[in-house]
Amino acid sequence: MSPDDDIPPEEICPPCRGTGKVISKLGGDPHPVECPWCHGTGRLPRPTADNGS
Ligand SMILES: [Zn+2]
């Protein structure tokens, strides 16, 4: 059982898989940077039903 087992999958940020970090290859040297999708939190807001567009 994982400590993260209580986090609903839809709340885990896919690009960083909940780590809050992604590997940037900018500059040719891969390095971890703060995930721009979740701003380092590792989680995304739950999707809302407001998809009128
Ligand atoms: Zn993220």
mmCIF file of the protein (N, C-alpha, C, O) and its ligand, coordinates in Angstrom:
data_MODEL
# 
_entry.id   MODEL 
# 
loop_
_entity.id 
_entity.type 
_entity.pdbx_number_of_molecules 
1 polymer     1 
2 non-polymer 1 
# 
_entity_poly.entity_id                      1 
_entity_poly.type                           'polypeptide(L)' 
_entity_poly.nstd_linkage                   no 
_entity_poly.nstd_monomer                   no 
_entity_poly.pdbx_seq_one_letter_code       MSPDDDIPPEEICPPCRGTGKVISKLGGDPHPVECPWCHGTGRLPRPTADNGS 
_entity_poly.pdbx_seq_one_letter_code_can   MSPDDDIPPEEICPPCRGTGKVISKLGGDPHPVECPWCHGTGRLPRPTADNGS 
_entity_poly.pdbx_strand_id                 A 
# 
loop_
_entity_poly_seq.entity_id 
_entity_poly_seq.num 
_entity_poly_seq.mon_id 
_entity_poly_seq.hetero 
1 1  MET n 
1 2  SER n 
1 3  PRO n 
1 4  ASP n 
1 5  ASP n 
1 6  ASP n 
1 7  ILE n 
1 8  PRO n 
1 9  PRO n 
1 10 GLU n 
1 11 GLU n 
1 12 ILE n 
1 13 CYS n 
1 14 PRO n 
1 15 PRO n 
1 16 CYS n 
1 17 ARG n 
1 18 GLY n 
1 19 THR n 
1 20 GLY n 
1 21 LYS n 
1 22 VAL n 
1 23 ILE n 
1 24 SER n 
1 25 LYS n 
1 26 LEU n 
1 27 GLY n 
1 28 GLY n 
1 29 ASP n 
1 30 PRO n 
1 31 HIS n 
1 32 PRO n 
1 33 VAL n 
1 34 GLU n 
1 35 CYS n 
1 36 PRO n 
1 37 TRP n 
1 38 CYS n 
1 39 HIS n 
1 40 GLY n 
1 41 THR n 
1 42 GLY n 
1 43 ARG n 
1 44 LEU n 
1 45 PRO n 
1 46 ARG n 
1 47 PRO n 
1 48 THR n 
1 49 ALA n 
1 50 ASP n 
1 51 ASN n 
1 52 GLY n 
1 53 SER n 
# 
loop_
_struct_asym.id 
_struct_asym.entity_id 
A 1 
B 2 
# 
loop_
_chem_comp.id 
_chem_comp.type 
_chem_comp.mon_nstd_flag 
ALA 'L-peptide linking' y 
ARG 'L-peptide linking' y 
ASN 'L-peptide linking' y 
ASP 'L-peptide linking' y 
CYS 'L-peptide linking' y 
GLU 'L-peptide linking' y 
GLY 'peptide linking'   y 
HIS 'L-peptide linking' y 
ILE 'L-peptide linking' y 
LEU 'L-peptide linking' y 
LYS 'L-peptide linking' y 
MET 'L-peptide linking' y 
PRO 'L-peptide linking' y 
SER 'L-peptide linking' y 
THR 'L-peptide linking' y 
TRP 'L-peptide linking' y 
VAL 'L-peptide linking' y 
ZN  non-polymer         . 
# 
_pdbx_entity_nonpoly.entity_id   2 
_pdbx_entity_nonpoly.name        ? 
_pdbx_entity_nonpoly.comp_id     ZN 
# 
_pdbx_nonpoly_scheme.asym_id         B 
_pdbx_nonpoly_scheme.entity_id       2 
_pdbx_nonpoly_scheme.mon_id          ZN 
_pdbx_nonpoly_scheme.ndb_seq_num     1 
_pdbx_nonpoly_scheme.pdb_seq_num     101 
_pdbx_nonpoly_scheme.auth_seq_num    101 
_pdbx_nonpoly_scheme.pdb_mon_id      ZN 
_pdbx_nonpoly_scheme.auth_mon_id     ZN 
_pdbx_nonpoly_scheme.pdb_strand_id   A 
_pdbx_nonpoly_scheme.pdb_ins_code    . 
# 
loop_
_atom_site.group_PDB 
_atom_site.id 
_atom_site.type_symbol 
_atom_site.label_atom_id 
_atom_site.label_alt_id 
_atom_site.label_comp_id 
_atom_site.label_asym_id 
_atom_site.label_entity_id 
_atom_site.label_seq_id 
_atom_site.pdbx_PDB_ins_code 
_atom_site.Cartn_x 
_atom_site.Cartn_y 
_atom_site.Cartn_z 
_atom_site.occupancy 
_atom_site.B_iso_or_equiv 
_atom_site.pdbx_formal_charge 
_atom_site.auth_seq_id 
_atom_site.auth_comp_id 
_atom_site.auth_asym_id 
_atom_site.auth_atom_id 
_atom_site.pdbx_PDB_model_num 
ATOM   1   N  N  . MET A 1 1  ? 0.852   -1.208 0.000   1.00 0.00 ? 1   MET A N  1 
ATOM   2   C  CA . MET A 1 1  ? 0.000   0.000  0.000   1.00 0.00 ? 1   MET A CA 1 
ATOM   3   C  C  . MET A 1 1  ? 0.878   1.244  0.000   1.00 0.00 ? 1   MET A C  1 
ATOM   4   O  O  . MET A 1 1  ? 1.863   1.339  0.732   1.00 0.00 ? 1   MET A O  1 
ATOM   5   N  N  . SER A 1 2  ? 0.497   2.175  -0.827  1.00 0.00 ? 2   SER A N  1 
ATOM   6   C  CA . SER A 1 2  ? 1.306   3.373  -0.973  1.00 0.00 ? 2   SER A CA 1 
ATOM   7   C  C  . SER A 1 2  ? 0.784   4.516  -0.096  1.00 0.00 ? 2   SER A C  1 
ATOM   8   O  O  . SER A 1 2  ? -0.421  4.620  0.132   1.00 0.00 ? 2   SER A O  1 
ATOM   9   N  N  . PRO A 1 3  ? 1.667   5.354  0.386   1.00 0.00 ? 3   PRO A N  1 
ATOM   10  C  CA . PRO A 1 3  ? 1.234   6.526  1.176   1.00 0.00 ? 3   PRO A CA 1 
ATOM   11  C  C  . PRO A 1 3  ? 0.332   7.449  0.376   1.00 0.00 ? 3   PRO A C  1 
ATOM   12  O  O  . PRO A 1 3  ? -0.474  8.189  0.940   1.00 0.00 ? 3   PRO A O  1 
ATOM   13  N  N  . ASP A 1 4  ? 0.473   7.399  -0.941  1.00 0.00 ? 4   ASP A N  1 
ATOM   14  C  CA . ASP A 1 4  ? -0.331  8.253  -1.804  1.00 0.00 ? 4   ASP A CA 1 
ATOM   15  C  C  . ASP A 1 4  ? -1.643  7.584  -2.197  1.00 0.00 ? 4   ASP A C  1 
ATOM   16  O  O  . ASP A 1 4  ? -2.371  8.085  -3.054  1.00 0.00 ? 4   ASP A O  1 
ATOM   17  N  N  . ASP A 1 5  ? -1.935  6.467  -1.574  1.00 0.00 ? 5   ASP A N  1 
ATOM   18  C  CA . ASP A 1 5  ? -3.078  5.676  -1.993  1.00 0.00 ? 5   ASP A CA 1 
ATOM   19  C  C  . ASP A 1 5  ? -4.398  6.401  -1.775  1.00 0.00 ? 5   ASP A C  1 
ATOM   20  O  O  . ASP A 1 5  ? -5.412  6.056  -2.384  1.00 0.00 ? 5   ASP A O  1 
ATOM   21  N  N  . ASP A 1 6  ? -4.383  7.399  -0.912  1.00 0.00 ? 6   ASP A N  1 
ATOM   22  C  CA . ASP A 1 6  ? -5.629  8.107  -0.639  1.00 0.00 ? 6   ASP A CA 1 
ATOM   23  C  C  . ASP A 1 6  ? -5.844  9.290  -1.570  1.00 0.00 ? 6   ASP A C  1 
ATOM   24  O  O  . ASP A 1 6  ? -6.835  10.009 -1.446  1.00 0.00 ? 6   ASP A O  1 
ATOM   25  N  N  . ILE A 1 7  ? -4.911  9.495  -2.510  1.00 0.00 ? 7   ILE A N  1 
ATOM   26  C  CA . ILE A 1 7  ? -5.075  10.581 -3.469  1.00 0.00 ? 7   ILE A CA 1 
ATOM   27  C  C  . ILE A 1 7  ? -5.779  10.053 -4.716  1.00 0.00 ? 7   ILE A C  1 
ATOM   28  O  O  . ILE A 1 7  ? -5.267  9.156  -5.385  1.00 0.00 ? 7   ILE A O  1 
ATOM   29  N  N  . PRO A 1 8  ? -6.936  10.599 -5.026  1.00 0.00 ? 8   PRO A N  1 
ATOM   30  C  CA . PRO A 1 8  ? -7.642  10.169 -6.240  1.00 0.00 ? 8   PRO A CA 1 
ATOM   31  C  C  . PRO A 1 8  ? -6.766  10.398 -7.468  1.00 0.00 ? 8   PRO A C  1 
ATOM   32  O  O  . PRO A 1 8  ? -6.118  11.440 -7.569  1.00 0.00 ? 8   PRO A O  1 
ATOM   33  N  N  . PRO A 1 9  ? -6.730  9.448  -8.404  1.00 0.00 ? 9   PRO A N  1 
ATOM   34  C  CA . PRO A 1 9  ? -5.869  9.543  -9.583  1.00 0.00 ? 9   PRO A CA 1 
ATOM   35  C  C  . PRO A 1 9  ? -6.094  10.817 -10.366 1.00 0.00 ? 9   PRO A C  1 
ATOM   36  O  O  . PRO A 1 9  ? -5.152  11.362 -10.942 1.00 0.00 ? 9   PRO A O  1 
ATOM   37  N  N  . GLU A 1 10 ? -7.306  11.297 -10.397 1.00 0.00 ? 10  GLU A N  1 
ATOM   38  C  CA . GLU A 1 10 ? -7.599  12.483 -11.189 1.00 0.00 ? 10  GLU A CA 1 
ATOM   39  C  C  . GLU A 1 10 ? -6.994  13.745 -10.576 1.00 0.00 ? 10  GLU A C  1 
ATOM   40  O  O  . GLU A 1 10 ? -6.956  14.798 -11.212 1.00 0.00 ? 10  GLU A O  1 
ATOM   41  N  N  . GLU A 1 11 ? -6.522  13.627 -9.337  1.00 0.00 ? 11  GLU A N  1 
ATOM   42  C  CA . GLU A 1 11 ? -5.917  14.798 -8.706  1.00 0.00 ? 11  GLU A CA 1 
ATOM   43  C  C  . GLU A 1 11 ? -4.398  14.797 -8.852  1.00 0.00 ? 11  GLU A C  1 
ATOM   44  O  O  . GLU A 1 11 ? -3.737  15.789 -8.547  1.00 0.00 ? 11  GLU A O  1 
ATOM   45  N  N  . ILE A 1 12 ? -3.854  13.680 -9.317  1.00 0.00 ? 12  ILE A N  1 
ATOM   46  C  CA . ILE A 1 12 ? -2.409  13.627 -9.499  1.00 0.00 ? 12  ILE A CA 1 
ATOM   47  C  C  . ILE A 1 12 ? -2.037  14.230 -10.847 1.00 0.00 ? 12  ILE A C  1 
ATOM   48  O  O  . ILE A 1 12 ? -2.604  13.866 -11.877 1.00 0.00 ? 12  ILE A O  1 
ATOM   49  N  N  . CYS A 1 13 ? -1.105  15.130 -10.834 1.00 0.00 ? 13  CYS A N  1 
ATOM   50  C  CA . CYS A 1 13 ? -0.674  15.804 -12.050 1.00 0.00 ? 13  CYS A CA 1 
ATOM   51  C  C  . CYS A 1 13 ? 0.048   14.813 -12.973 1.00 0.00 ? 13  CYS A C  1 
ATOM   52  O  O  . CYS A 1 13 ? 1.106   14.298 -12.614 1.00 0.00 ? 13  CYS A O  1 
ATOM   53  N  N  . PRO A 1 14 ? -0.520  14.539 -14.170 1.00 0.00 ? 14  PRO A N  1 
ATOM   54  C  CA . PRO A 1 14 ? 0.077   13.533 -15.056 1.00 0.00 ? 14  PRO A CA 1 
ATOM   55  C  C  . PRO A 1 14 ? 1.507   13.844 -15.504 1.00 0.00 ? 14  PRO A C  1 
ATOM   56  O  O  . PRO A 1 14 ? 2.351   12.949 -15.484 1.00 0.00 ? 14  PRO A O  1 
ATOM   57  N  N  . PRO A 1 15 ? 1.805   15.080 -15.907 1.00 0.00 ? 15  PRO A N  1 
ATOM   58  C  CA . PRO A 1 15 ? 3.158   15.353 -16.411 1.00 0.00 ? 15  PRO A CA 1 
ATOM   59  C  C  . PRO A 1 15 ? 4.252   15.034 -15.396 1.00 0.00 ? 15  PRO A C  1 
ATOM   60  O  O  . PRO A 1 15 ? 5.325   14.560 -15.770 1.00 0.00 ? 15  PRO A O  1 
ATOM   61  N  N  . CYS A 1 16 ? 3.994   15.287 -14.138 1.00 0.00 ? 16  CYS A N  1 
ATOM   62  C  CA . CYS A 1 16 ? 5.025   15.047 -13.125 1.00 0.00 ? 16  CYS A CA 1 
ATOM   63  C  C  . CYS A 1 16 ? 4.679   13.852 -12.245 1.00 0.00 ? 16  CYS A C  1 
ATOM   64  O  O  . CYS A 1 16 ? 5.454   13.476 -11.367 1.00 0.00 ? 16  CYS A O  1 
ATOM   65  N  N  . ARG A 1 17 ? 3.526   13.265 -12.481 1.00 0.00 ? 17  ARG A N  1 
ATOM   66  C  CA . ARG A 1 17 ? 3.069   12.086 -11.747 1.00 0.00 ? 17  ARG A CA 1 
ATOM   67  C  C  . ARG A 1 17 ? 3.052   12.333 -10.245 1.00 0.00 ? 17  ARG A C  1 
ATOM   68  O  O  . ARG A 1 17 ? 3.349   11.450 -9.440  1.00 0.00 ? 17  ARG A O  1 
ATOM   69  N  N  . GLY A 1 18 ? 2.699   13.548 -9.905  1.00 0.00 ? 18  GLY A N  1 
ATOM   70  C  CA . GLY A 1 18 ? 2.516   13.865 -8.494  1.00 0.00 ? 18  GLY A CA 1 
ATOM   71  C  C  . GLY A 1 18 ? 3.789   14.240 -7.760  1.00 0.00 ? 18  GLY A C  1 
ATOM   72  O  O  . GLY A 1 18 ? 3.774   14.454 -6.548  1.00 0.00 ? 18  GLY A O  1 
ATOM   73  N  N  . THR A 1 19 ? 4.900   14.321 -8.500  1.00 0.00 ? 19  THR A N  1 
ATOM   74  C  CA . THR A 1 19 ? 6.156   14.640 -7.835  1.00 0.00 ? 19  THR A CA 1 
ATOM   75  C  C  . THR A 1 19 ? 6.367   16.143 -7.712  1.00 0.00 ? 19  THR A C  1 
ATOM   76  O  O  . THR A 1 19 ? 7.137   16.602 -6.868  1.00 0.00 ? 19  THR A O  1 
ATOM   77  N  N  . GLY A 1 20 ? 5.676   16.910 -8.560  1.00 0.00 ? 20  GLY A N  1 
ATOM   78  C  CA . GLY A 1 20 ? 5.853   18.350 -8.551  1.00 0.00 ? 20  GLY A CA 1 
ATOM   79  C  C  . GLY A 1 20 ? 7.078   18.808 -9.330  1.00 0.00 ? 20  GLY A C  1 
ATOM   80  O  O  . GLY A 1 20 ? 7.371   20.000 -9.418  1.00 0.00 ? 20  GLY A O  1 
ATOM   81  N  N  . LYS A 1 21 ? 7.787   17.832 -9.893  1.00 0.00 ? 21  LYS A N  1 
ATOM   82  C  CA . LYS A 1 21 ? 8.974   18.153 -10.687 1.00 0.00 ? 21  LYS A CA 1 
ATOM   83  C  C  . LYS A 1 21 ? 8.894   17.463 -12.034 1.00 0.00 ? 21  LYS A C  1 
ATOM   84  O  O  . LYS A 1 21 ? 8.402   16.340 -12.143 1.00 0.00 ? 21  LYS A O  1 
ATOM   85  N  N  . VAL A 1 22 ? 9.379   18.138 -13.049 1.00 0.00 ? 22  VAL A N  1 
ATOM   86  C  CA . VAL A 1 22 ? 9.507   17.511 -14.352 1.00 0.00 ? 22  VAL A CA 1 
ATOM   87  C  C  . VAL A 1 22 ? 10.944  17.695 -14.835 1.00 0.00 ? 22  VAL A C  1 
ATOM   88  O  O  . VAL A 1 22 ? 11.643  18.611 -14.402 1.00 0.00 ? 22  VAL A O  1 
ATOM   89  N  N  . ILE A 1 23 ? 11.367  16.823 -15.726 1.00 0.00 ? 23  ILE A N  1 
ATOM   90  C  CA . ILE A 1 23 ? 12.735  16.919 -16.251 1.00 0.00 ? 23  ILE A CA 1 
ATOM   91  C  C  . ILE A 1 23 ? 12.744  17.821 -17.464 1.00 0.00 ? 23  ILE A C  1 
ATOM   92  O  O  . ILE A 1 23 ? 12.116  17.517 -18.479 1.00 0.00 ? 23  ILE A O  1 
ATOM   93  N  N  . SER A 1 24 ? 13.445  18.911 -17.363 1.00 0.00 ? 24  SER A N  1 
ATOM   94  C  CA . SER A 1 24 ? 13.595  19.824 -18.482 1.00 0.00 ? 24  SER A CA 1 
ATOM   95  C  C  . SER A 1 24 ? 14.896  19.526 -19.207 1.00 0.00 ? 24  SER A C  1 
ATOM   96  O  O  . SER A 1 24 ? 15.948  19.361 -18.590 1.00 0.00 ? 24  SER A O  1 
ATOM   97  N  N  . LYS A 1 25 ? 14.805  19.461 -20.532 1.00 0.00 ? 25  LYS A N  1 
ATOM   98  C  CA . LYS A 1 25 ? 16.007  19.206 -21.315 1.00 0.00 ? 25  LYS A CA 1 
ATOM   99  C  C  . LYS A 1 25 ? 16.492  20.485 -22.000 1.00 0.00 ? 25  LYS A C  1 
ATOM   100 O  O  . LYS A 1 25 ? 17.344  20.439 -22.887 1.00 0.00 ? 25  LYS A O  1 
ATOM   101 N  N  . LEU A 1 26 ? 15.951  21.601 -21.588 1.00 0.00 ? 26  LEU A N  1 
ATOM   102 C  CA . LEU A 1 26 ? 16.397  22.865 -22.149 1.00 0.00 ? 26  LEU A CA 1 
ATOM   103 C  C  . LEU A 1 26 ? 17.878  23.076 -21.853 1.00 0.00 ? 26  LEU A C  1 
ATOM   104 O  O  . LEU A 1 26 ? 18.336  22.898 -20.725 1.00 0.00 ? 26  LEU A O  1 
ATOM   105 N  N  . GLY A 1 27 ? 18.599  23.451 -22.872 1.00 0.00 ? 27  GLY A N  1 
ATOM   106 C  CA . GLY A 1 27 ? 20.024  23.672 -22.693 1.00 0.00 ? 27  GLY A CA 1 
ATOM   107 C  C  . GLY A 1 27 ? 20.837  22.415 -22.924 1.00 0.00 ? 27  GLY A C  1 
ATOM   108 O  O  . GLY A 1 27 ? 22.066  22.441 -22.858 1.00 0.00 ? 27  GLY A O  1 
ATOM   109 N  N  . GLY A 1 28 ? 20.130  21.284 -23.202 1.00 0.00 ? 28  GLY A N  1 
ATOM   110 C  CA . GLY A 1 28 ? 20.829  20.060 -23.513 1.00 0.00 ? 28  GLY A CA 1 
ATOM   111 C  C  . GLY A 1 28 ? 21.213  19.251 -22.291 1.00 0.00 ? 28  GLY A C  1 
ATOM   112 O  O  . GLY A 1 28 ? 21.739  18.144 -22.415 1.00 0.00 ? 28  GLY A O  1 
ATOM   113 N  N  . ASP A 1 29 ? 20.955  19.794 -21.114 1.00 0.00 ? 29  ASP A N  1 
ATOM   114 C  CA . ASP A 1 29 ? 21.321  19.077 -19.898 1.00 0.00 ? 29  ASP A CA 1 
ATOM   115 C  C  . ASP A 1 29 ? 20.068  18.834 -19.066 1.00 0.00 ? 29  ASP A C  1 
ATOM   116 O  O  . ASP A 1 29 ? 19.592  19.751 -18.397 1.00 0.00 ? 29  ASP A O  1 
ATOM   117 N  N  . PRO A 1 30 ? 19.522  17.614 -19.093 1.00 0.00 ? 30  PRO A N  1 
ATOM   118 C  CA . PRO A 1 30 ? 18.289  17.320 -18.348 1.00 0.00 ? 30  PRO A CA 1 
ATOM   119 C  C  . PRO A 1 30 ? 18.431  17.643 -16.871 1.00 0.00 ? 30  PRO A C  1 
ATOM   120 O  O  . PRO A 1 30 ? 19.381  17.231 -16.206 1.00 0.00 ? 30  PRO A O  1 
ATOM   121 N  N  . HIS A 1 31 ? 17.452  18.396 -16.381 1.00 0.00 ? 31  HIS A N  1 
ATOM   122 C  CA . HIS A 1 31 ? 17.476  18.746 -14.968 1.00 0.00 ? 31  HIS A CA 1 
ATOM   123 C  C  . HIS A 1 31 ? 16.049  18.928 -14.475 1.00 0.00 ? 31  HIS A C  1 
ATOM   124 O  O  . HIS A 1 31 ? 15.178  19.340 -15.241 1.00 0.00 ? 31  HIS A O  1 
ATOM   125 N  N  . PRO A 1 32 ? 15.800  18.627 -13.210 1.00 0.00 ? 32  PRO A N  1 
ATOM   126 C  CA . PRO A 1 32 ? 14.458  18.760 -12.666 1.00 0.00 ? 32  PRO A CA 1 
ATOM   127 C  C  . PRO A 1 32 ? 14.091  20.221 -12.448 1.00 0.00 ? 32  PRO A C  1 
ATOM   128 O  O  . PRO A 1 32 ? 14.872  21.012 -11.919 1.00 0.00 ? 32  PRO A O  1 
ATOM   129 N  N  . VAL A 1 33 ? 12.874  20.551 -12.873 1.00 0.00 ? 33  VAL A N  1 
ATOM   130 C  CA . VAL A 1 33 ? 12.365  21.898 -12.656 1.00 0.00 ? 33  VAL A CA 1 
ATOM   131 C  C  . VAL A 1 33 ? 10.971  21.789 -12.055 1.00 0.00 ? 33  VAL A C  1 
ATOM   132 O  O  . VAL A 1 33 ? 10.333  20.738 -12.128 1.00 0.00 ? 33  VAL A O  1 
ATOM   133 N  N  . GLU A 1 34 ? 10.515  22.858 -11.473 1.00 0.00 ? 34  GLU A N  1 
ATOM   134 C  CA . GLU A 1 34 ? 9.166   22.863 -10.914 1.00 0.00 ? 34  GLU A CA 1 
ATOM   135 C  C  . GLU A 1 34 ? 8.137   22.666 -12.022 1.00 0.00 ? 34  GLU A C  1 
ATOM   136 O  O  . GLU A 1 34 ? 8.187   23.335 -13.054 1.00 0.00 ? 34  GLU A O  1 
ATOM   137 N  N  . CYS A 1 35 ? 7.214   21.753 -11.802 1.00 0.00 ? 35  CYS A N  1 
ATOM   138 C  CA . CYS A 1 35 ? 6.212   21.437 -12.812 1.00 0.00 ? 35  CYS A CA 1 
ATOM   139 C  C  . CYS A 1 35 ? 5.329   22.656 -13.076 1.00 0.00 ? 35  CYS A C  1 
ATOM   140 O  O  . CYS A 1 35 ? 4.707   23.187 -12.155 1.00 0.00 ? 35  CYS A O  1 
ATOM   141 N  N  . PRO A 1 36 ? 5.274   23.102 -14.350 1.00 0.00 ? 36  PRO A N  1 
ATOM   142 C  CA . PRO A 1 36 ? 4.480   24.287 -14.680 1.00 0.00 ? 36  PRO A CA 1 
ATOM   143 C  C  . PRO A 1 36 ? 2.986   24.013 -14.675 1.00 0.00 ? 36  PRO A C  1 
ATOM   144 O  O  . PRO A 1 36 ? 2.183   24.945 -14.641 1.00 0.00 ? 36  PRO A O  1 
ATOM   145 N  N  . TRP A 1 37 ? 2.608   22.743 -14.709 1.00 0.00 ? 37  TRP A N  1 
ATOM   146 C  CA . TRP A 1 37 ? 1.180   22.401 -14.739 1.00 0.00 ? 37  TRP A CA 1 
ATOM   147 C  C  . TRP A 1 37 ? 0.554   22.525 -13.355 1.00 0.00 ? 37  TRP A C  1 
ATOM   148 O  O  . TRP A 1 37 ? -0.555  23.033 -13.193 1.00 0.00 ? 37  TRP A O  1 
ATOM   149 N  N  . CYS A 1 38 ? 1.291   22.049 -12.377 1.00 0.00 ? 38  CYS A N  1 
ATOM   150 C  CA . CYS A 1 38 ? 0.731   22.031 -11.012 1.00 0.00 ? 38  CYS A CA 1 
ATOM   151 C  C  . CYS A 1 38 ? 1.502   22.979 -10.100 1.00 0.00 ? 38  CYS A C  1 
ATOM   152 O  O  . CYS A 1 38 ? 1.213   23.074 -8.907  1.00 0.00 ? 38  CYS A O  1 
ATOM   153 N  N  . HIS A 1 39 ? 2.474   23.673 -10.662 1.00 0.00 ? 39  HIS A N  1 
ATOM   154 C  CA . HIS A 1 39 ? 3.282   24.633 -9.904  1.00 0.00 ? 39  HIS A CA 1 
ATOM   155 C  C  . HIS A 1 39 ? 3.985   23.975 -8.721  1.00 0.00 ? 39  HIS A C  1 
ATOM   156 O  O  . HIS A 1 39 ? 4.144   24.579 -7.660  1.00 0.00 ? 39  HIS A O  1 
ATOM   157 N  N  . GLY A 1 40 ? 4.397   22.745 -8.920  1.00 0.00 ? 40  GLY A N  1 
ATOM   158 C  CA . GLY A 1 40 ? 5.192   22.071 -7.907  1.00 0.00 ? 40  GLY A CA 1 
ATOM   159 C  C  . GLY A 1 40 ? 4.391   21.381 -6.829  1.00 0.00 ? 40  GLY A C  1 
ATOM   160 O  O  . GLY A 1 40 ? 4.951   20.812 -5.892  1.00 0.00 ? 40  GLY A O  1 
ATOM   161 N  N  . THR A 1 41 ? 3.059   21.434 -6.964  1.00 0.00 ? 41  THR A N  1 
ATOM   162 C  CA . THR A 1 41 ? 2.244   20.803 -5.932  1.00 0.00 ? 41  THR A CA 1 
ATOM   163 C  C  . THR A 1 41 ? 2.066   19.313 -6.186  1.00 0.00 ? 41  THR A C  1 
ATOM   164 O  O  . THR A 1 41 ? 1.815   18.544 -5.258  1.00 0.00 ? 41  THR A O  1 
ATOM   165 N  N  . GLY A 1 42 ? 2.195   18.910 -7.439  1.00 0.00 ? 42  GLY A N  1 
ATOM   166 C  CA . GLY A 1 42 ? 2.014   17.509 -7.790  1.00 0.00 ? 42  GLY A CA 1 
ATOM   167 C  C  . GLY A 1 42 ? 0.564   17.123 -7.989  1.00 0.00 ? 42  GLY A C  1 
ATOM   168 O  O  . GLY A 1 42 ? 0.250   15.970 -8.284  1.00 0.00 ? 42  GLY A O  1 
ATOM   169 N  N  . ARG A 1 43 ? -0.298  18.075 -7.829  1.00 0.00 ? 43  ARG A N  1 
ATOM   170 C  CA . ARG A 1 43 ? -1.727  17.784 -7.980  1.00 0.00 ? 43  ARG A CA 1 
ATOM   171 C  C  . ARG A 1 43 ? -2.392  18.851 -8.827  1.00 0.00 ? 43  ARG A C  1 
ATOM   172 O  O  . ARG A 1 43 ? -1.962  20.004 -8.867  1.00 0.00 ? 43  ARG A O  1 
ATOM   173 N  N  . LEU A 1 44 ? -3.449  18.437 -9.499  1.00 0.00 ? 44  LEU A N  1 
ATOM   174 C  CA . LEU A 1 44 ? -4.219  19.356 -10.309 1.00 0.00 ? 44  LEU A CA 1 
ATOM   175 C  C  . LEU A 1 44 ? -5.615  19.478 -9.732  1.00 0.00 ? 44  LEU A C  1 
ATOM   176 O  O  . LEU A 1 44 ? -6.113  18.552 -9.092  1.00 0.00 ? 44  LEU A O  1 
ATOM   177 N  N  . PRO A 1 45 ? -6.252  20.630 -9.962  1.00 0.00 ? 45  PRO A N  1 
ATOM   178 C  CA . PRO A 1 45 ? -7.636  20.786 -9.517  1.00 0.00 ? 45  PRO A CA 1 
ATOM   179 C  C  . PRO A 1 45 ? -8.523  19.757 -10.190 1.00 0.00 ? 45  PRO A C  1 
ATOM   180 O  O  . PRO A 1 45 ? -8.293  19.370 -11.335 1.00 0.00 ? 45  PRO A O  1 
ATOM   181 N  N  . ARG A 1 46 ? -9.527  19.326 -9.472  1.00 0.00 ? 46  ARG A N  1 
ATOM   182 C  CA . ARG A 1 46 ? -10.474 18.397 -10.084 1.00 0.00 ? 46  ARG A CA 1 
ATOM   183 C  C  . ARG A 1 46 ? -11.121 19.040 -11.304 1.00 0.00 ? 46  ARG A C  1 
ATOM   184 O  O  . ARG A 1 46 ? -11.463 20.222 -11.280 1.00 0.00 ? 46  ARG A O  1 
ATOM   185 N  N  . PRO A 1 47 ? -11.289 18.262 -12.367 1.00 0.00 ? 47  PRO A N  1 
ATOM   186 C  CA . PRO A 1 47 ? -11.960 18.798 -13.562 1.00 0.00 ? 47  PRO A CA 1 
ATOM   187 C  C  . PRO A 1 47 ? -13.397 19.172 -13.249 1.00 0.00 ? 47  PRO A C  1 
ATOM   188 O  O  . PRO A 1 47 ? -14.119 18.442 -12.569 1.00 0.00 ? 47  PRO A O  1 
ATOM   189 N  N  . THR A 1 48 ? -13.785 20.306 -13.752 1.00 0.00 ? 48  THR A N  1 
ATOM   190 C  CA . THR A 1 48 ? -15.151 20.756 -13.506 1.00 0.00 ? 48  THR A CA 1 
ATOM   191 C  C  . THR A 1 48 ? -16.045 20.416 -14.680 1.00 0.00 ? 48  THR A C  1 
ATOM   192 O  O  . THR A 1 48 ? -15.572 20.041 -15.753 1.00 0.00 ? 48  THR A O  1 
ATOM   193 N  N  . ALA A 1 49 ? -17.332 20.551 -14.465 1.00 0.00 ? 49  ALA A N  1 
ATOM   194 C  CA . ALA A 1 49 ? -18.289 20.250 -15.540 1.00 0.00 ? 49  ALA A CA 1 
ATOM   195 C  C  . ALA A 1 49 ? -18.485 21.460 -16.437 1.00 0.00 ? 49  ALA A C  1 
ATOM   196 O  O  . ALA A 1 49 ? -19.302 21.430 -17.357 1.00 0.00 ? 49  ALA A O  1 
ATOM   197 N  N  . ASP A 1 50 ? -17.739 22.526 -16.171 1.00 0.00 ? 50  ASP A N  1 
ATOM   198 C  CA . ASP A 1 50 ? -17.913 23.758 -16.932 1.00 0.00 ? 50  ASP A CA 1 
ATOM   199 C  C  . ASP A 1 50 ? -17.061 23.724 -18.200 1.00 0.00 ? 50  ASP A C  1 
ATOM   200 O  O  . ASP A 1 50 ? -16.060 24.433 -18.308 1.00 0.00 ? 50  ASP A O  1 
ATOM   201 N  N  . ASN A 1 51 ? -17.465 22.909 -19.138 1.00 0.00 ? 51  ASN A N  1 
ATOM   202 C  CA . ASN A 1 51 ? -16.747 22.795 -20.404 1.00 0.00 ? 51  ASN A CA 1 
ATOM   203 C  C  . ASN A 1 51 ? -17.630 23.283 -21.560 1.00 0.00 ? 51  ASN A C  1 
ATOM   204 O  O  . ASN A 1 51 ? -17.771 22.608 -22.580 1.00 0.00 ? 51  ASN A O  1 
ATOM   205 N  N  . GLY A 1 52 ? -18.211 24.453 -21.379 1.00 0.00 ? 52  GLY A N  1 
ATOM   206 C  CA . GLY A 1 52 ? -19.159 24.965 -22.347 1.00 0.00 ? 52  GLY A CA 1 
ATOM   207 C  C  . GLY A 1 52 ? -18.521 25.331 -23.685 1.00 0.00 ? 52  GLY A C  1 
ATOM   208 O  O  . GLY A 1 52 ? -19.227 25.431 -24.688 1.00 0.00 ? 52  GLY A O  1 
ATOM   209 N  N  . SER A 1 53 ? -17.221 25.531 -23.725 1.00 0.00 ? 53  SER A N  1 
ATOM   210 C  CA . SER A 1 53 ? -16.550 25.913 -24.951 1.00 0.00 ? 53  SER A CA 1 
ATOM   211 C  C  . SER A 1 53 ? -16.406 24.710 -25.869 1.00 0.00 ? 53  SER A C  1 
ATOM   212 O  O  . SER A 1 53 ? -15.860 24.831 -26.965 1.00 0.00 ? 53  SER A O  1 
HETATM 213 ZN ZN . ZN  B 2 .  ? 2.813   18.581 -12.019 1.00 0.00 2 101 ZN  A ZN 1 
# 
